[in-house]
Amino acid sequence: MTTTERLLRAAEPIWAGYHTHPFVRGIRDGTLDREKFRFYMIQDYRYLVEYSKVFAVGIAKGTRLEVMQLFASYIQAILNEEMNIHNAYVGLLNITQEELDAAPMTLENRSYTAYMLAQAYAGGEAEVLTAILSCAVSYEEIGRRMVRERPESLEDPFYGAWVRGYAGEEYHRNNEELIAMLERLTAGWDDARLARLEEIFVTCSQYEGAFWDMAWRGK
């Protein structure tokens, strides 16, 4: 069993709940209330800013040039490619940059990002990768499952751009790079070290579930 397979197996019951969550189903079906999505987009913007800082900590703590280069490229992917998904909706939802910057983070959002940053500061390159992998890979899994269950979700006039972004090949390739690096970093690790990564991954997966709950509540 690979490291990633171990992490995914540990979080499988949590991830199963993502696909049946009313917020996720609403995006898939094109029925989600747009005010809920607007709130989510603002909070997700704030999340992504902090998320990119986790990689920045990884660069600062890096001991291998190839890992530092990967982290740097992923910061660019977040701040440019993934933010492009946001930018498309910012105009549609009449969200100003001032509103994005001034919006207070919810407790769930603040706790989640603080936890990821804490693991990055306390650990090394593998801990950084594990802390961000739950979000990165689960969004791909959610997007691709939406397409399998409802292919027309790709062309939804409002939510289609979100689905295409996370179900797309470019996003998949970025995740494959992260997974491959984690496997290289953890080759030969004993069970105790892998168990620590599993704890981080499962906790982040729980935070992901709380994030969807927060988005559905709209507060």
ChimeraX attribute file (.defattr): number of C-alpha atoms within 10 A of each C-alpha:
attribute: neighborCount
match mode: 1-to-1
recipient: residues
	/A:1	6
	/A:2	11
	/A:3	20
	/A:4	19
	/A:5	10
	/A:6	15
	/A:7	22
	/A:8	20
	/A:9	13
	/A:10	16
	/A:11	20
	/A:12	13
	/A:13	12
	/A:14	18
	/A:15	21
	/A:16	11
	/A:17	12
	/A:18	21
	/A:19	18
	/A:20	11
	/A:21	14
	/A:22	16
	/A:23	22
	/A:24	20
	/A:25	16
	/A:26	17
	/A:27	22
	/A:28	27
	/A:29	15
	/A:30	18
	/A:31	13
	/A:32	17
	/A:33	12
	/A:34	15
	/A:35	11
	/A:36	16
	/A:37	20
	/A:38	19
	/A:39	19
	/A:40	21
	/A:41	21
	/A:42	22
	/A:43	24
	/A:44	20
	/A:45	20
	/A:46	21
	/A:47	16
	/A:48	17
	/A:49	15
	/A:50	19
	/A:51	23
	/A:52	21
	/A:53	16
	/A:54	25
	/A:55	26
	/A:56	20
	/A:57	19
	/A:58	26
	/A:59	21
	/A:60	11
	/A:61	16
	/A:62	18
	/A:63	12
	/A:64	10
	/A:65	10
	/A:66	11
	/A:67	20
	/A:68	20
	/A:69	13
	/A:70	18
	/A:71	24
	/A:72	16
	/A:73	13
	/A:74	20
	/A:75	21
	/A:76	14
	/A:77	17
	/A:78	15
	/A:79	15
	/A:80	13
	/A:81	16
	/A:82	18
	/A:83	17
	/A:84	15
	/A:85	17
	/A:86	17
	/A:87	15
	/A:88	13
	/A:89	19
	/A:90	17
	/A:91	10
	/A:92	10
	/A:93	14
	/A:94	10
	/A:95	16
	/A:96	12
	/A:97	11
	/A:98	8
	/A:99	11
	/A:100	16
	/A:101	11
	/A:102	11
	/A:103	14
	/A:104	13
	/A:105	16
	/A:106	16
	/A:107	11
	/A:108	20
	/A:109	21
	/A:110	15
	/A:111	13
	/A:112	23
	/A:113	22
	/A:114	15
	/A:115	17
	/A:116	25
	/A:117	24
	/A:118	15
	/A:119	18
	/A:120	25
	/A:121	17
	/A:122	10
	/A:123	14
	/A:124	16
	/A:125	25
	/A:126	19
	/A:127	22
	/A:128	29
	/A:129	26
	/A:130	27
	/A:131	29
	/A:132	23
	/A:133	22
	/A:134	23
	/A:135	17
	/A:136	17
	/A:137	20
	/A:138	18
	/A:139	20
	/A:140	21
	/A:141	18
	/A:142	21
	/A:143	24
	/A:144	20
	/A:145	16
	/A:146	23
	/A:147	17
	/A:148	11
	/A:149	11
	/A:150	12
	/A:151	13
	/A:152	14
	/A:153	23
	/A:154	21
	/A:155	13
	/A:156	17
	/A:157	9
	/A:158	17
	/A:159	21
	/A:160	16
	/A:161	19
	/A:162	21
	/A:163	25
	/A:164	21
	/A:165	20
	/A:166	22
	/A:167	21
	/A:168	14
	/A:169	12
	/A:170	13
	/A:171	19
	/A:172	18
	/A:173	11
	/A:174	16
	/A:175	17
	/A:176	13
	/A:177	13
	/A:178	20
	/A:179	18
	/A:180	11
	/A:181	17
	/A:182	22
	/A:183	15
	/A:184	11
	/A:185	15
	/A:186	17
	/A:187	10
	/A:188	9
	/A:189	11
	/A:190	9
	/A:191	9
	/A:192	9
	/A:193	10
	/A:194	17
	/A:195	15
	/A:196	12
	/A:197	25
	/A:198	23
	/A:199	16
	/A:200	23
	/A:201	26
	/A:202	23
	/A:203	19
	/A:204	23
	/A:205	27
	/A:206	16
	/A:207	21
	/A:208	22
	/A:209	18
	/A:210	15
	/A:211	20
	/A:212	18
	/A:213	17
	/A:214	20
	/A:215	22
	/A:216	20
	/A:217	12
	/A:218	15
	/A:219	14
